[in-house]
Amino acid sequence: MSCPQKFAVIRESSMHSPASAMAVAEGNLADARKQYEQALTIRRDLDGKGGVAESEMDRASLAIEEGHAVDAKRALPAAIEEARQEG
């Protein structure tokens, strides 16, 4: 992937966070989940660089908002491990 292509992918990924936050604030949790999943996919496509841990944490936080604390608890170890790997 060329440098301009990587920049475009990173920009696209970073744009999902505000859209997701707005969806959560508006109570549209299904849309927020979709946005978080798209951001995670983009970030993973960058070979784990660029915030995979952040996306995993976003998903865990959303699970709590949705009333799925057990799912959030299961997601946290992966998020912590990603954060360690990202440095």
N, C-alpha and C positions, 0 to 999 in steps of 0.2 A: 504494500500500500504506500503510495507516495505521501510526502509530507502534507500537501494541500488536502489530500483525501483524509488523512488522519485528523487534521484540524477540523474538517467538516464533521467527522464522526464524533469527535470530542465535543464540539459545539452542540450537535444534536443531542447527545447524551446529557449535557448540562442543562439543556432547555427543558428536559422532562421533570426535573426537581421542582421548579416553580409551578409548572402545570399540575403536578401531583399534589403539591401543597394546597393549591387553590381548590382542587377537586375534593380533598379531605375537608377543607374549611367549609365547602358548600355541602358537605354530607354525601358527595357522590363517590363512595368508596370503591365501587366497581371500576369507575374511570381511573381513580387513583391507582388501583392495583394494575390496570392495564399500562398506565404510564410508567410505574415502577418496574414492571416486567420488561418493557421495551428498553428502559435505561440500563437494566441489568444485562440484557442481551447485547446491547451496544458495547458496554464496558467489558464484557467477557470477550467479545470479538477483538478487542484491543489487547488480547493475551493477558488479561488480568490486571492491566495497568489502567489507572484512571478511575478508581472509585468503586470497585466491585464490593468492597466491604461496606461502603456507604449505602449502596443499593440494597445489600442484604439487611442492613440495619433499618432502612426505610421500610422494607417488606415486613420486618418483625414489628415495627411500630404500627404499621397498618393492621397487622393481624390483631394487635391489642385493641385498636380502634374498632375492629369488626367483632370484638368479643371472643377472639380465639387466642387466649393467653397461652394455651398449651402449644399451639403452632409457633407462636413467637418464641417461646422457650426453646423449642427444637431448632429454630433458625439461628439463634444467637451463637452457638459454638462455631458454626460455619463463618459467620460474620467476624468473630474474633480471630479465627485462623486467617481469614483473608486480610484483616488489618495487620496482623503480624507479618504476613508475606509481602504486603505492599510497603511495609516499613513506616 
